[in-house]
Amino acid sequence: MIGSNRVSLSVTLVGRGDSLFLSAITSGGSQAVFFKINTLGEQSFLGKLQSLAESYTG
């Protein structure tokens, strides 16, 4: 009913001196029959990266 889902996460980390810039872009797709739930996987990916980044910065 839900189908096959796939999600990707592209991350770029750039630094200069003590400054860091983190950019993350998610992309998802599915082959659902009745409804698509792409955004759930994408939000989950971003949430995990956000938690990791926040724990790094303290």
PDB file of N, H, CA, C and O in Angstrom:
ATOM      1  N   MET A   1       0.813  -1.203   0.000  1.00  0.00           N
ATOM      2  CA  MET A   1       0.000   0.000   0.000  1.00  0.00           C
ATOM      3  C   MET A   1       0.850   1.258   0.000  1.00  0.00           C
ATOM      4  O   MET A   1       0.551   2.219  -0.708  1.00  0.00           O
ATOM      5  N   ILE A   2       1.916   1.248   0.800  1.00  0.00           N
ATOM      6  H   ILE A   2       2.159   0.467   1.375  1.00  0.00           H
ATOM      7  CA  ILE A   2       2.733   2.456   0.902  1.00  0.00           C
ATOM      8  C   ILE A   2       3.765   2.506  -0.217  1.00  0.00           C
ATOM      9  O   ILE A   2       4.025   3.585  -0.750  1.00  0.00           O
ATOM     10  N   GLY A   3       4.362   1.375  -0.592  1.00  0.00           N
ATOM     11  H   GLY A   3       4.151   0.498  -0.159  1.00  0.00           H
ATOM     12  CA  GLY A   3       5.301   1.349  -1.698  1.00  0.00           C
ATOM     13  C   GLY A   3       6.736   1.475  -1.255  1.00  0.00           C
ATOM     14  O   GLY A   3       7.041   1.495  -0.063  1.00  0.00           O
ATOM     15  N   SER A   4       7.611   1.558  -2.235  1.00  0.00           N
ATOM     16  H   SER A   4       7.363   1.542  -3.204  1.00  0.00           H
ATOM     17  CA  SER A   4       9.048   1.684  -1.984  1.00  0.00           C
ATOM     18  C   SER A   4       9.422   3.149  -1.823  1.00  0.00           C
ATOM     19  O   SER A   4       8.980   3.998  -2.597  1.00  0.00           O
ATOM     20  N   ASN A   5      10.227   3.440  -0.829  1.00  0.00           N
ATOM     21  H   ASN A   5      10.586   2.751  -0.200  1.00  0.00           H
ATOM     22  CA  ASN A   5      10.661   4.810  -0.569  1.00  0.00           C
ATOM     23  C   ASN A   5      12.175   4.875  -0.589  1.00  0.00           C
ATOM     24  O   ASN A   5      12.846   3.896  -0.259  1.00  0.00           O
ATOM     25  N   ARG A   6      12.707   6.000  -0.965  1.00  0.00           N
ATOM     26  H   ARG A   6      12.162   6.794  -1.233  1.00  0.00           H
ATOM     27  CA  ARG A   6      14.147   6.227  -0.911  1.00  0.00           C
ATOM     28  C   ARG A   6      14.390   7.686  -0.554  1.00  0.00           C
ATOM     29  O   ARG A   6      13.643   8.579  -0.954  1.00  0.00           O
ATOM     30  N   VAL A   7      15.435   7.897   0.196  1.00  0.00           N
ATOM     31  H   VAL A   7      16.042   7.171   0.521  1.00  0.00           H
ATOM     32  CA  VAL A   7      15.765   9.238   0.662  1.00  0.00           C
ATOM     33  C   VAL A   7      17.266   9.419   0.547  1.00  0.00           C
ATOM     34  O   VAL A   7      18.033   8.492   0.808  1.00  0.00           O
ATOM     35  N   SER A   8      17.685  10.616   0.157  1.00  0.00           N
ATOM     36  H   SER A   8      17.062  11.370  -0.054  1.00  0.00           H
ATOM     37  CA  SER A   8      19.112  10.922   0.139  1.00  0.00           C
ATOM     38  C   SER A   8      19.346  12.225   0.906  1.00  0.00           C
ATOM     39  O   SER A   8      18.456  13.066   1.032  1.00  0.00           O
ATOM     40  N   LEU A   9      20.554  12.360   1.405  1.00  0.00           N
ATOM     41  H   LEU A   9      21.278  11.677   1.303  1.00  0.00           H
ATOM     42  CA  LEU A   9      20.936  13.554   2.159  1.00  0.00           C
ATOM     43  C   LEU A   9      22.295  14.000   1.662  1.00  0.00           C
ATOM     44  O   LEU A   9      23.267  13.250   1.748  1.00  0.00           O
ATOM     45  N   SER A  10      22.373  15.218   1.140  1.00  0.00           N
ATOM     46  H   SER A  10      21.584  15.828   1.070  1.00  0.00           H
ATOM     47  CA  SER A  10      23.643  15.805   0.715  1.00  0.00           C
ATOM     48  C   SER A  10      24.079  16.816   1.762  1.00  0.00           C
ATOM     49  O   SER A  10      23.315  17.702   2.143  1.00  0.00           O
ATOM     50  N   VAL A  11      25.321  16.673   2.225  1.00  0.00           N
ATOM     51  H   VAL A  11      25.942  15.953   1.916  1.00  0.00           H
ATOM     52  CA  VAL A  11      25.837  17.538   3.283  1.00  0.00           C
ATOM     53  C   VAL A  11      27.100  18.229   2.794  1.00  0.00           C
ATOM     54  O   VAL A  11      27.977  17.597   2.205  1.00  0.00           O
ATOM     55  N   THR A  12      27.186  19.531   3.042  1.00  0.00           N
ATOM     56  H   THR A  12      26.473  20.044   3.520  1.00  0.00           H
ATOM     57  CA  THR A  12      28.388  20.308   2.750  1.00  0.00           C
ATOM     58  C   THR A  12      28.824  20.993   4.036  1.00  0.00           C
ATOM     59  O   THR A  12      28.026  21.650   4.703  1.00  0.00           O
ATOM     60  N   LEU A  13      30.093  20.834   4.375  1.00  0.00           N
ATOM     61  H   LEU A  13      30.742  20.299   3.833  1.00  0.00           H
ATOM     62  CA  LEU A  13      30.652  21.485   5.557  1.00  0.00           C
ATOM     63  C   LEU A  13      31.869  22.283   5.111  1.00  0.00           C
ATOM     64  O   LEU A  13      32.822  21.728   4.562  1.00  0.00           O
ATOM     65  N   VAL A  14      31.828  23.581   5.350  1.00  0.00           N
ATOM     66  H   VAL A  14      31.054  24.031   5.796  1.00  0.00           H
ATOM     67  CA  VAL A  14      32.904  24.476   4.945  1.00  0.00           C
ATOM     68  C   VAL A  14      33.392  25.214   6.188  1.00  0.00           C
ATOM     69  O   VAL A  14      32.594  25.668   7.008  1.00  0.00           O
ATOM     70  N   GLY A  15      34.693  25.327   6.314  1.00  0.00           N
ATOM     71  H   GLY A  15      35.341  24.959   5.648  1.00  0.00           H
ATOM     72  CA  GLY A  15      35.246  26.023   7.466  1.00  0.00           C
ATOM     73  C   GLY A  15      36.359  26.969   7.098  1.00  0.00           C
ATOM     74  O   GLY A  15      37.075  26.781   6.114  1.00  0.00           O
ATOM     75  N   ARG A  16      36.484  27.994   7.921  1.00  0.00           N
ATOM     76  H   ARG A  16      35.902  28.147   8.720  1.00  0.00           H
ATOM     77  CA  ARG A  16      37.586  28.951   7.787  1.00  0.00           C
ATOM     78  C   ARG A  16      37.899  29.452   9.183  1.00  0.00           C
ATOM     79  O   ARG A  16      37.071  30.101   9.823  1.00  0.00           O
ATOM     80  N   GLY A  17      39.085  29.149   9.644  1.00  0.00           N
ATOM     81  H   GLY A  17      39.758  28.622   9.124  1.00  0.00           H
ATOM     82  CA  GLY A  17      39.438  29.532  11.001  1.00  0.00           C
ATOM     83  C   GLY A  17      38.558  28.800  11.997  1.00  0.00           C
ATOM     84  O   GLY A  17      38.454  27.574  11.965  1.00  0.00           O
ATOM     85  N   ASP A  18      37.923  29.558  12.885  1.00  0.00           N
ATOM     86  H   ASP A  18      38.007  30.555  12.911  1.00  0.00           H
ATOM     87  CA  ASP A  18      37.032  28.973  13.881  1.00  0.00           C
ATOM     88  C   ASP A  18      35.580  28.904  13.428  1.00  0.00           C
ATOM     89  O   ASP A  18      34.719  28.444  14.177  1.00  0.00           O
ATOM     90  N   SER A  19      35.299  29.357  12.206  1.00  0.00           N
ATOM     91  H   SER A  19      35.999  29.730  11.596  1.00  0.00           H
ATOM     92  CA  SER A  19      33.921  29.384  11.707  1.00  0.00           C
ATOM     93  C   SER A  19      33.633  28.174  10.825  1.00  0.00           C
ATOM     94  O   SER A  19      34.461  27.771  10.009  1.00  0.00           O
ATOM     95  N   LEU A  20      32.438  27.600  11.005  1.00  0.00           N
ATOM     96  H   LEU A  20      31.765  27.928  11.668  1.00  0.00           H
ATOM     97  CA  LEU A  20      31.969  26.491  10.186  1.00  0.00           C
ATOM     98  C   LEU A  20      30.603  26.835   9.614  1.00  0.00           C
ATOM     99  O   LEU A  20      29.795  27.496  10.266  1.00  0.00           O
ATOM    100  N   PHE A  21      30.349  26.377   8.374  1.00  0.00           N
ATOM    101  H   PHE A  21      31.005  25.840   7.845  1.00  0.00           H
ATOM    102  CA  PHE A  21      29.047  26.525   7.740  1.00  0.00           C
ATOM    103  C   PHE A  21      28.592  25.144   7.307  1.00  0.00           C
ATOM    104  O   PHE A  21      29.301  24.461   6.567  1.00  0.00           O
ATOM    105  N   LEU A  22      27.422  24.725   7.757  1.00  0.00           N
ATOM    106  H   LEU A  22      26.847  25.279   8.358  1.00  0.00           H
ATOM    107  CA  LEU A  22      26.873  23.420   7.437  1.00  0.00           C
ATOM    108  C   LEU A  22      25.610  23.595   6.611  1.00  0.00           C
ATOM    109  O   LEU A  22      24.700  24.326   7.000  1.00  0.00           O
ATOM    110  N   SER A  23      25.559  22.927   5.480  1.00  0.00           N
ATOM    111  H   SER A  23      26.299  22.333   5.163  1.00  0.00           H
ATOM    112  CA  SER A  23      24.386  22.956   4.610  1.00  0.00           C
ATOM    113  C   SER A  23      23.939  21.522   4.360  1.00  0.00           C
ATOM    114  O   SER A  23      24.767  20.652   4.092  1.00  0.00           O
ATOM    115  N   ALA A  24      22.631  21.268   4.445  1.00  0.00           N
ATOM    116  H   ALA A  24      21.958  21.975   4.662  1.00  0.00           H
ATOM    117  CA  ALA A  24      22.095  19.932   4.213  1.00  0.00           C
ATOM    118  C   ALA A  24      20.858  20.030   3.328  1.00  0.00           C
ATOM    119  O   ALA A  24      19.988  20.874   3.544  1.00  0.00           O
ATOM    120  N   ILE A  25      20.796  19.155   2.332  1.00  0.00           N
ATOM    121  H   ILE A  25      21.502  18.469   2.157  1.00  0.00           H
ATOM    122  CA  ILE A  25      19.665  19.115   1.408  1.00  0.00           C
ATOM    123  C   ILE A  25      19.177  17.675   1.319  1.00  0.00           C
ATOM    124  O   ILE A  25      19.967  16.763   1.073  1.00  0.00           O
ATOM    125  N   THR A  26      17.891  17.471   1.517  1.00  0.00           N
ATOM    126  H   THR A  26      17.250  18.211   1.717  1.00  0.00           H
ATOM    127  CA  THR A  26      17.314  16.133   1.407  1.00  0.00           C
ATOM    128  C   THR A  26      16.527  16.011   0.107  1.00  0.00           C
ATOM    129  O   THR A  26      16.041  16.996  -0.451  1.00  0.00           O
ATOM    130  N   SER A  27      16.421  14.789  -0.346  1.00  0.00           N
ATOM    131  H   SER A  27      16.815  13.989   0.107  1.00  0.00           H
ATOM    132  CA  SER A  27      15.636  14.487  -1.537  1.00  0.00           C
ATOM    133  C   SER A  27      15.000  13.128  -1.331  1.00  0.00           C
ATOM    134  O   SER A  27      15.646  12.215  -0.818  1.00  0.00           O
ATOM    135  N   GLY A  28      13.763  12.980  -1.717  1.00  0.00           N
ATOM    136  H   GLY A  28      13.238  13.722  -2.134  1.00  0.00           H
ATOM    137  CA  GLY A  28      13.087  11.705  -1.523  1.00  0.00           C
ATOM    138  C   GLY A  28      12.181  11.366  -2.681  1.00  0.00           C
ATOM    139  O   GLY A  28      11.798  12.233  -3.467  1.00  0.00           O
ATOM    140  N   GLY A  29      11.847  10.110  -2.777  1.00  0.00           N
ATOM    141  H   GLY A  29      12.158   9.405  -2.139  1.00  0.00           H
ATOM    142  CA  GLY A  29      10.932   9.656  -3.808  1.00  0.00           C
ATOM    143  C   GLY A  29      10.276   8.365  -3.365  1.00  0.00           C
ATOM    144  O   GLY A  29      10.811   7.641  -2.526  1.00  0.00           O
ATOM    145  N   SER A  30       9.125   8.082  -3.928  1.00  0.00           N
ATOM    146  H   SER A  30       8.691   8.670  -4.610  1.00  0.00           H
ATOM    147  CA  SER A  30       8.447   6.841  -3.589  1.00  0.00           C
ATOM    148  C   SER A  30       7.670   6.349  -4.795  1.00  0.00           C
ATOM    149  O   SER A  30       7.465   7.068  -5.772  1.00  0.00           O
ATOM    150  N   GLN A  31       7.251   5.118  -4.694  1.00  0.00           N
ATOM    151  H   GLN A  31       7.418   4.534  -3.900  1.00  0.00           H
ATOM    152  CA  GLN A  31       6.412   4.512  -5.723  1.00  0.00           C
ATOM    153  C   GLN A  31       5.147   3.993  -5.062  1.00  0.00           C
ATOM    154  O   GLN A  31       4.774   2.832  -5.233  1.00  0.00           O
ATOM    155  N   ALA A  32       4.505   4.842  -4.323  1.00  0.00           N
ATOM    156  H   ALA A  32       4.807   5.785  -4.184  1.00  0.00           H
ATOM    157  CA  ALA A  32       3.329   4.441  -3.551  1.00  0.00           C
ATOM    158  C   ALA A  32       2.116   4.250  -4.457  1.00  0.00           C
ATOM    159  O   ALA A  32       1.994   4.874  -5.510  1.00  0.00           O
ATOM    160  N   VAL A  33       1.237   3.378  -4.018  1.00  0.00           N
ATOM    161  H   VAL A  33       1.336   2.870  -3.162  1.00  0.00           H
ATOM    162  CA  VAL A  33       0.018   3.118  -4.769  1.00  0.00           C
ATOM    163  C   VAL A  33      -1.094   4.080  -4.342  1.00  0.00           C
ATOM    164  O   VAL A  33      -1.797   4.634  -5.188  1.00  0.00           O
ATOM    165  N   PHE A  34      -1.253   4.280  -3.014  1.00  0.00           N
ATOM    166  H   PHE A  34      -0.682   3.830  -2.327  1.00  0.00           H
ATOM    167  CA  PHE A  34      -2.355   5.093  -2.531  1.00  0.00           C
ATOM    168  C   PHE A  34      -1.939   6.478  -2.039  1.00  0.00           C
ATOM    169  O   PHE A  34      -2.632   7.458  -2.311  1.00  0.00           O
ATOM    170  N   PHE A  35      -0.827   6.573  -1.324  1.00  0.00           N
ATOM    171  H   PHE A  35      -0.265   5.777  -1.103  1.00  0.00           H
ATOM    172  CA  PHE A  35      -0.372   7.875  -0.859  1.00  0.00           C
ATOM    173  C   PHE A  35       1.139   7.854  -0.696  1.00  0.00           C
ATOM    174  O   PHE A  35       1.745   6.795  -0.535  1.00  0.00           O
ATOM    175  N   LYS A  36       1.731   9.027  -0.741  1.00  0.00           N
ATOM    176  H   LYS A  36       1.239   9.887  -0.872  1.00  0.00           H
ATOM    177  CA  LYS A  36       3.184   9.151  -0.669  1.00  0.00           C
ATOM    178  C   LYS A  36       3.581   9.769   0.664  1.00  0.00           C
ATOM    179  O   LYS A  36       2.928  10.691   1.153  1.00  0.00           O
ATOM    180  N   ILE A  37       4.670   9.244   1.253  1.00  0.00           N
ATOM    181  H   ILE A  37       5.200   8.495   0.856  1.00  0.00           H
ATOM    182  CA  ILE A  37       5.124   9.733   2.558  1.00  0.00           C
ATOM    183  C   ILE A  37       6.582  10.188   2.486  1.00  0.00           C
ATOM    184  O   ILE A  37       7.343   9.987   3.431  1.00  0.00           O
ATOM    185  N   ASN A  38       6.967  10.794   1.375  1.00  0.00           N
ATOM    186  H   ASN A  38       6.348  10.958   0.607  1.00  0.00           H
ATOM    187  CA  ASN A  38       8.357  11.216   1.157  1.00  0.00           C
ATOM    188  C   ASN A  38       8.902  12.071   2.281  1.00  0.00           C
ATOM    189  O   ASN A  38      10.034  11.871   2.721  1.00  0.00           O
ATOM    190  N   THR A  39       8.119  13.012   2.747  1.00  0.00           N
ATOM    191  H   THR A  39       7.200  13.175   2.390  1.00  0.00           H
ATOM    192  CA  THR A  39       8.636  14.005   3.687  1.00  0.00           C
ATOM    193  C   THR A  39       8.986  13.406   5.041  1.00  0.00           C
ATOM    194  O   THR A  39       9.789  13.990   5.770  1.00  0.00           O
ATOM    195  N   LEU A  40       8.416  12.268   5.403  1.00  0.00           N
ATOM    196  H   LEU A  40       7.764  11.794   4.812  1.00  0.00           H
ATOM    197  CA  LEU A  40       8.742  11.664   6.691  1.00  0.00           C
ATOM    198  C   LEU A  40      10.208  11.265   6.754  1.00  0.00           C
ATOM    199  O   LEU A  40      10.878  11.553   7.745  1.00  0.00           O
ATOM    200  N   GLY A  41      10.718  10.612   5.721  1.00  0.00           N
ATOM    201  H   GLY A  41      10.173  10.379   4.916  1.00  0.00           H
ATOM    202  CA  GLY A  41      12.116  10.207   5.683  1.00  0.00           C
ATOM    203  C   GLY A  41      13.053  11.398   5.606  1.00  0.00           C
ATOM    204  O   GLY A  41      14.103  11.418   6.249  1.00  0.00           O
ATOM    205  N   GLU A  42      12.670  12.385   4.818  1.00  0.00           N
ATOM    206  H   GLU A  42      11.817  12.368   4.296  1.00  0.00           H
ATOM    207  CA  GLU A  42      13.504  13.579   4.674  1.00  0.00           C
ATOM    208  C   GLU A  42      13.608  14.321   5.998  1.00  0.00           C
ATOM    209  O   GLU A  42      14.702  14.734   6.383  1.00  0.00           O
ATOM    210  N   GLN A  43      12.519  14.496   6.690  1.00  0.00           N
ATOM    211  H   GLN A  43      11.630  14.161   6.377  1.00  0.00           H
ATOM    212  CA  GLN A  43      12.532  15.192   7.978  1.00  0.00           C
ATOM    213  C   GLN A  43      13.319  14.400   9.013  1.00  0.00           C
ATOM    214  O   GLN A  43      14.000  14.982   9.856  1.00  0.00           O
ATOM    215  N   SER A  44      13.228  13.082   8.952  1.00  0.00           N
ATOM    216  H   SER A  44      12.674  12.609   8.267  1.00  0.00           H
ATOM    217  CA  SER A  44      13.982  12.238   9.877  1.00  0.00           C
ATOM    218  C   SER A  44      15.480  12.397   9.658  1.00  0.00           C
ATOM    219  O   SER A  44      16.246  12.514  10.614  1.00  0.00           O
ATOM    220  N   PHE A  45      15.896  12.401   8.389  1.00  0.00           N
ATOM    221  H   PHE A  45      15.273  12.306   7.612  1.00  0.00           H
ATOM    222  CA  PHE A  45      17.310  12.604   8.062  1.00  0.00           C
ATOM    223  C   PHE A  45      17.807  13.945   8.605  1.00  0.00           C
ATOM    224  O   PHE A  45      18.846  14.018   9.260  1.00  0.00           O
ATOM    225  N   LEU A  46      17.050  14.995   8.322  1.00  0.00           N
ATOM    226  H   LEU A  46      16.205  14.935   7.789  1.00  0.00           H
ATOM    227  CA  LEU A  46      17.453  16.322   8.785  1.00  0.00           C
ATOM    228  C   LEU A  46      17.474  16.405  10.309  1.00  0.00           C
ATOM    229  O   LEU A  46      18.349  17.050  10.885  1.00  0.00           O
ATOM    230  N   GLY A  47      16.520  15.759  10.955  1.00  0.00           N
ATOM    231  H   GLY A  47      15.809  15.234  10.486  1.00  0.00           H
ATOM    232  CA  GLY A  47      16.478  15.763  12.416  1.00  0.00           C
ATOM    233  C   GLY A  47      17.708  15.102  13.027  1.00  0.00           C
ATOM    234  O   GLY A  47      18.252  15.593  14.015  1.00  0.00           O
ATOM    235  N   LYS A  48      18.145  13.992  12.443  1.00  0.00           N
ATOM    236  H   LYS A  48      17.703  13.593  11.640  1.00  0.00           H
ATOM    237  CA  LYS A  48      19.346  13.312  12.943  1.00  0.00           C
ATOM    238  C   LYS A  48      20.586  14.183  12.754  1.00  0.00           C
ATOM    239  O   LYS A  48      21.437  14.259  13.640  1.00  0.00           O
ATOM    240  N   LEU A  49      20.686  14.839  11.602  1.00  0.00           N
ATOM    241  H   LEU A  49      19.995  14.777  10.882  1.00  0.00           H
ATOM    242  CA  LEU A  49      21.830  15.719  11.356  1.00  0.00           C
ATOM    243  C   LEU A  49      21.793  16.930  12.293  1.00  0.00           C
ATOM    244  O   LEU A  49      22.827  17.357  12.804  1.00  0.00           O
ATOM    245  N   GLN A  50      20.614  17.468  12.510  1.00  0.00           N
ATOM    246  H   GLN A  50      19.773  17.120  12.095  1.00  0.00           H
ATOM    247  CA  GLN A  50      20.479  18.620  13.418  1.00  0.00           C
ATOM    248  C   GLN A  50      20.920  18.243  14.831  1.00  0.00           C
ATOM    249  O   GLN A  50      21.641  19.003  15.477  1.00  0.00           O
ATOM    250  N   SER A  51      20.493  17.080  15.311  1.00  0.00           N
ATOM    251  H   SER A  51      19.907  16.463  14.786  1.00  0.00           H
ATOM    252  CA  SER A  51      20.898  16.628  16.641  1.00  0.00           C
ATOM    253  C   SER A  51      22.414  16.474  16.744  1.00  0.00           C
ATOM    254  O   SER A  51      23.028  16.868  17.736  1.00  0.00           O
ATOM    255  N   LEU A  52      22.994  15.900  15.713  1.00  0.00           N
ATOM    256  H   LEU A  52      22.496  15.580  14.907  1.00  0.00           H
ATOM    257  CA  LEU A  52      24.445  15.721  15.680  1.00  0.00           C
ATOM    258  C   LEU A  52      25.165  17.069  15.697  1.00  0.00           C
ATOM    259  O   LEU A  52      26.122  17.255  16.449  1.00  0.00           O
ATOM    260  N   ALA A  53      24.706  18.004  14.871  1.00  0.00           N
ATOM    261  H   ALA A  53      23.929  17.852  14.260  1.00  0.00           H
ATOM    262  CA  ALA A  53      25.337  19.327  14.799  1.00  0.00           C
ATOM    263  C   ALA A  53      25.192  20.072  16.130  1.00  0.00           C
ATOM    264  O   ALA A  53      26.134  20.723  16.582  1.00  0.00           O
ATOM    265  N   GLU A  54      24.025  19.977  16.749  1.00  0.00           N
ATOM    266  H   GLU A  54      23.260  19.448  16.381  1.00  0.00           H
ATOM    267  CA  GLU A  54      23.803  20.673  18.017  1.00  0.00           C
ATOM    268  C   GLU A  54      24.657  20.070  19.125  1.00  0.00           C
ATOM    269  O   GLU A  54      25.139  20.797  19.994  1.00  0.00           O
ATOM    270  N   SER A  55      24.852  18.757  19.109  1.00  0.00           N
ATOM    271  H   SER A  55      24.461  18.166  18.403  1.00  0.00           H
ATOM    272  CA  SER A  55      25.697  18.152  20.140  1.00  0.00           C
ATOM    273  C   SER A  55      27.166  18.524  19.932  1.00  0.00           C
ATOM    274  O   SER A  55      27.927  18.581  20.897  1.00  0.00           O
ATOM    275  N   TYR A  56      27.566  18.772  18.708  1.00  0.00           N
ATOM    276  H   TYR A  56      26.947  18.726  17.923  1.00  0.00           H
ATOM    277  CA  TYR A  56      28.933  19.198  18.413  1.00  0.00           C
ATOM    278  C   TYR A  56      29.192  20.616  18.912  1.00  0.00           C
ATOM    279  O   TYR A  56      30.250  20.901  19.474  1.00  0.00           O
ATOM    280  N   THR A  57      28.217  21.503  18.703  1.00  0.00           N
ATOM    281  H   THR A  57      27.358  21.272  18.247  1.00  0.00           H
ATOM    282  CA  THR A  57      28.386  22.898  19.094  1.00  0.00           C
ATOM    283  C   THR A  57      28.161  23.106  20.592  1.00  0.00           C
ATOM    284  O   THR A  57      28.560  24.126  21.153  1.00  0.00           O
ATOM    285  N   GLY A  58      27.519  22.128  21.231  1.00  0.00           N
ATOM    286  H   GLY A  58      27.195  21.299  20.775  1.00  0.00           H
ATOM    287  CA  GLY A  58      27.321  22.194  22.681  1.00  0.00           C
ATOM    288  C   GLY A  58      26.283  23.162  23.034  1.00  0.00           C
ATOM    289  O   GLY A  58      25.986  23.346  24.214  1.00  0.00           O
TER     290      GLY A  58
END
